[in-house]
Amino acid sequence: MHGWTNPSGSLPATGVLAGRGLADKLGVAEGDLLRIDLPTHDVTIVLELVEFVDEPLGIPLYARYQVIADALGNAGIDDPESLMAEPTVASTMTLFDPTLSRSTTITALEGIPGVLAVQDARTLYDLTQQFLGLFYAFVGIMLIFGGLMAFSLMFNTISVNIAERSTEFATLKASGMADRTIAWMIVGENLLLTALGIIPGTVLGIWISSLFMASFDNDSFTFELFVRPLTIAIAALSMLAVALLSLIPGIRSVKHLDIGGVVRERAV
């Protein structure tokens, strides 16, 4: 029931899998030999690091039972099976039919002799979401202010651009070009520039976000940034929508442009 993120997708026949954070902490690479001390039994085993896995919590090591038993035997332990049988406490992941009552199933599991505690994965998920509620609120506020800032910057840029080209637009209107045609010219030009800016902006944003996520890595947590394609699509469409909104005041000013006044200013 444990998923493996290493290239082979399974536990190796020899050696161990290690959390990817071990590479940063110890500077080890695939193929290196790891010396693992077991101080309670005064023994050291040596195992090959086969591959890395992505683990968000801690830096665990994974190996097959027989691999550990053989390593203990090579380290001089006469009866490795007895050593590995202690302690007798173990954790077990359990799946049950979703049509069954969750509370009834948990109660039945708690009643099994030898079971000390039962943790519901759904409860842990709900608790995590509750803790993330404040984080989501901060992210929402940042998105709102980011959208307002983007609108302000694009509005100012477009307004200055239209003001500087007022003579050009007045000439086009005087030559008989319709306001709708001029508006589509402005919209097409600015949306094209926005689309060209979205591409490097998205790449840079993902890279900076990954650096921020990596800054929280330690012995207890290892965070990996994952961005869904839908998120990128929503961000790109949002920027295009902000660009369209910021164009409205400028297009209205072109529509009400005083041709005579612009001509007089140009003559002066």
C-alpha positions as CSV (number, residue, x, y, z in Angstrom):
1,M,0.0,0.0,0.0
2,H,3.0,2.3,0.1
3,G,3.7,3.9,-3.2
4,W,7.2,4.2,-4.4
5,T,8.4,7.2,-6.4
6,N,11.8,5.8,-7.5
7,P,12.3,5.0,-11.2
8,S,11.7,1.3,-10.7
9,G,8.6,1.9,-8.6
10,S,9.4,-0.9,-6.1
11,L,11.7,-2.0,-3.4
12,P,15.1,-3.2,-4.8
13,A,16.2,-6.7,-4.3
14,T,19.4,-5.5,-2.7
15,G,20.4,-2.3,-0.9
16,V,18.1,0.4,0.4
17,L,15.9,3.3,-0.8
18,A,16.4,6.6,1.0
19,G,14.4,9.9,1.2
20,R,15.7,12.4,-1.3
21,G,16.6,14.8,1.6
22,L,19.5,12.5,2.5
23,A,21.4,13.6,-0.6
24,D,21.3,17.2,0.6
25,K,22.2,16.4,4.2
26,L,25.0,13.9,3.7
27,G,26.0,14.6,0.0
28,V,25.5,11.0,-0.9
29,A,24.5,9.7,-4.4
30,E,23.0,6.5,-5.8
31,G,25.5,3.6,-5.7
32,D,27.2,4.9,-2.5
33,L,27.6,2.6,0.6
34,L,25.8,3.7,3.7
35,R,27.1,2.8,7.2
36,I,24.0,2.5,9.4
37,D,24.7,2.3,13.2
38,L,22.3,0.4,15.5
39,P,23.6,1.7,18.9
40,T,21.1,-0.3,21.0
41,H,22.7,-3.5,19.7
42,D,26.2,-2.2,19.2
43,V,26.3,-3.1,15.5
44,T,26.9,-1.4,12.2
45,I,25.6,-2.6,8.9
46,V,26.7,-1.5,5.4
47,L,24.1,-1.2,2.6
48,E,24.2,0.2,-0.9
49,L,22.0,3.2,-1.6
50,V,20.2,2.1,-4.7
51,E,17.7,4.9,-5.4
52,F,16.0,7.9,-3.9
53,V,12.3,8.4,-3.1
54,D,10.3,11.5,-2.5
55,E,9.2,11.5,1.1
56,P,7.6,14.7,2.6
57,L,8.1,13.6,6.2
58,G,11.5,12.8,7.6
59,I,14.3,11.0,5.7
60,P,13.4,7.3,6.0
61,L,15.3,4.3,4.7
62,Y,13.4,1.4,3.1
63,A,14.8,-2.1,2.5
64,R,13.5,-5.7,2.2
65,Y,13.4,-7.9,5.3
66,Q,15.9,-10.3,3.9
67,V,18.3,-7.5,2.9
68,I,18.4,-6.3,6.5
69,A,18.8,-9.9,7.8
70,D,21.7,-10.6,5.5
71,A,23.4,-7.3,6.4
72,L,23.1,-8.2,10.1
73,G,24.5,-11.6,9.5
74,N,27.5,-10.1,7.7
75,A,28.0,-7.8,10.6
76,G,28.4,-10.7,13.0
77,I,24.9,-11.2,14.4
78,D,24.3,-14.9,14.9
79,D,20.5,-14.8,14.9
80,P,19.4,-11.7,12.9
81,E,15.8,-12.9,12.8
82,S,15.4,-12.8,16.5
83,L,17.0,-9.3,16.6
84,M,14.6,-8.1,13.9
85,A,11.6,-9.5,15.8
86,E,12.1,-6.8,18.5
87,P,10.3,-4.7,19.3
88,T,7.0,-6.3,18.6
89,V,5.3,-3.0,18.0
90,A,4.4,-2.4,14.3
91,S,2.2,-0.1,12.2
92,T,-0.2,-1.5,9.6
93,M,-2.1,0.3,6.9
94,T,-5.6,-1.1,6.3
95,L,-8.1,-0.6,3.5
96,F,-11.8,-1.4,3.9
97,D,-14.8,-1.4,1.7
98,P,-16.0,2.2,1.3
99,T,-19.6,1.0,1.5
100,L,-19.0,0.0,5.1
101,S,-19.6,2.3,8.0
102,R,-16.3,4.1,8.8
103,S,-17.0,4.5,12.5
104,T,-18.1,0.9,12.9
105,T,-15.0,-0.4,11.1
106,I,-12.7,1.7,13.2
107,T,-14.4,0.5,16.4
108,A,-14.0,-3.1,15.2
109,L,-10.3,-2.6,14.5
110,E,-9.8,-1.1,17.9
111,G,-11.3,-4.2,19.5
112,I,-8.8,-6.6,17.9
113,P,-6.4,-8.0,20.6
114,G,-3.0,-6.3,20.5
115,V,-4.2,-3.2,18.7
116,L,-3.1,-0.1,20.7
117,A,-4.5,2.7,18.5
118,V,-6.2,3.3,15.2
119,Q,-5.7,6.5,13.2
120,D,-8.2,7.4,10.5
121,A,-6.5,8.8,7.4
122,R,-9.6,10.8,6.7
123,T,-9.4,12.4,10.1
124,L,-5.8,13.3,9.5
125,Y,-6.6,14.7,6.1
126,D,-9.4,16.9,7.6
127,L,-7.1,18.1,10.4
128,T,-4.4,19.0,7.8
129,Q,-6.9,20.9,5.8
130,Q,-8.0,22.8,8.9
131,F,-4.4,23.8,9.7
132,L,-4.0,24.9,6.1
133,G,-7.1,27.1,6.3
134,L,-5.2,30.2,7.5
135,F,-2.5,29.5,4.9
136,Y,-5.2,29.5,2.2
137,A,-6.6,32.8,3.5
138,F,-3.1,34.4,3.3
139,V,-2.7,33.1,-0.3
140,G,-6.1,34.4,-1.2
141,I,-5.2,37.9,0.1
142,M,-1.9,37.8,-1.8
143,L,-3.7,36.8,-5.0
144,I,-6.2,39.7,-4.6
145,F,-3.5,42.3,-4.0
146,G,-1.4,40.7,-6.9
147,G,-4.4,41.1,-9.2
148,L,-4.9,44.7,-8.2
149,M,-1.2,45.5,-8.6
150,A,-1.2,43.9,-12.1
151,F,-4.3,45.9,-13.1
152,S,-2.7,49.1,-11.8
153,L,0.6,48.5,-13.7
154,M,-1.1,47.5,-16.9
155,F,-3.6,50.3,-16.7
156,N,-0.9,53.0,-16.2
157,T,1.2,51.5,-19.0
158,I,-1.7,51.3,-21.5
159,S,-3.0,54.8,-20.6
160,V,0.4,56.3,-21.2
161,N,0.7,54.4,-24.4
162,I,-2.6,55.6,-25.7
163,A,-2.0,59.2,-24.6
164,E,1.3,59.3,-26.5
165,R,-0.4,57.9,-29.6
166,S,-3.4,60.2,-29.4
167,T,-2.3,62.0,-32.6
168,E,-2.1,58.6,-34.5
169,F,-5.5,57.6,-33.3
170,A,-7.0,61.0,-34.2
171,T,-5.5,60.7,-37.7
172,L,-7.0,57.2,-38.1
173,K,-10.4,58.5,-37.0
174,A,-10.2,61.5,-39.3
175,S,-9.4,59.2,-42.2
176,G,-12.7,57.3,-41.6
177,M,-11.5,54.3,-39.6
178,A,-14.3,53.1,-37.3
179,D,-13.9,53.2,-33.5
180,R,-14.4,49.5,-33.3
181,T,-11.5,48.8,-35.7
182,I,-9.2,51.1,-33.6
183,A,-10.4,49.3,-30.4
184,W,-9.6,45.9,-31.9
185,M,-6.1,47.1,-32.9
186,I,-5.4,48.3,-29.4
187,V,-6.8,45.0,-27.8
188,G,-4.9,42.8,-30.2
189,E,-1.6,44.6,-29.7
190,N,-1.8,44.6,-25.9
191,L,-3.1,41.0,-25.6
192,L,-0.2,39.9,-27.8
193,L,2.3,41.6,-25.5
194,T,0.6,40.2,-22.5
195,A,0.6,36.7,-23.9
196,L,4.3,37.0,-24.7
197,G,5.0,38.2,-21.1
198,I,3.0,35.3,-19.6
199,I,5.4,32.6,-20.9
200,P,8.6,33.8,-19.3
201,G,6.6,35.1,-16.3
202,T,5.2,31.6,-15.7
203,V,8.5,29.9,-15.9
204,L,10.2,32.4,-13.6
205,G,7.3,32.2,-11.1
206,I,7.5,28.4,-10.9
207,W,11.3,28.6,-10.4
208,I,11.0,31.2,-7.6
209,S,8.2,29.2,-6.0
210,S,10.3,26.1,-6.0
211,L,13.1,28.0,-4.3
212,F,10.7,29.2,-1.6
213,M,9.5,25.7,-1.0
214,A,13.0,24.3,-0.8
215,S,13.9,26.9,1.9
216,F,11.6,25.1,4.3
217,D,13.4,21.7,3.9
218,N,14.9,20.2,7.0
219,D,15.3,16.8,8.7
220,S,11.6,16.7,9.4
221,F,10.1,18.0,6.2
222,T,11.0,17.8,2.5
223,F,8.7,19.9,0.3
224,E,8.5,19.5,-3.5
225,L,6.6,22.0,-5.6
226,F,3.9,20.5,-7.8
227,V,2.0,22.8,-10.2
228,R,-0.9,21.3,-12.1
229,P,-1.4,22.3,-15.7
230,L,-4.8,23.6,-14.8
231,T,-3.2,26.1,-12.4
232,I,-1.0,27.5,-15.1
233,A,-4.0,27.8,-17.5
234,I,-6.0,29.6,-14.8
235,A,-3.1,32.0,-14.1
236,A,-2.6,32.8,-17.8
237,L,-6.4,33.3,-18.4
238,S,-6.5,35.6,-15.3
239,M,-3.7,37.8,-16.6
240,L,-5.4,38.1,-20.0
241,A,-8.7,39.0,-18.2
242,V,-6.8,41.7,-16.2
243,A,-5.3,43.0,-19.4
244,L,-8.8,43.2,-21.0
245,L,-10.2,45.1,-18.0
246,S,-7.3,47.6,-18.0
247,L,-7.9,48.3,-21.7
248,I,-11.5,49.5,-21.2
249,P,-10.7,53.0,-19.9
250,G,-8.2,53.6,-22.7
251,I,-10.5,52.4,-25.4
252,R,-13.3,54.7,-24.1
253,S,-10.9,57.6,-24.2
254,V,-10.1,56.8,-27.8
255,K,-13.8,56.6,-28.6
256,H,-14.3,60.1,-27.2
257,L,-11.1,61.6,-28.6
258,D,-11.5,65.2,-29.7
259,I,-10.1,65.2,-33.2
260,G,-10.1,68.9,-33.5
261,G,-8.3,69.4,-30.3
262,V,-5.6,66.9,-31.2
263,V,-5.1,68.6,-34.6
264,R,-4.8,72.0,-32.9
265,E,-2.2,70.7,-30.4
266,R,-0.3,69.2,-33.3
267,A,-0.4,72.4,-35.2
268,V,1.0,74.3,-32.3
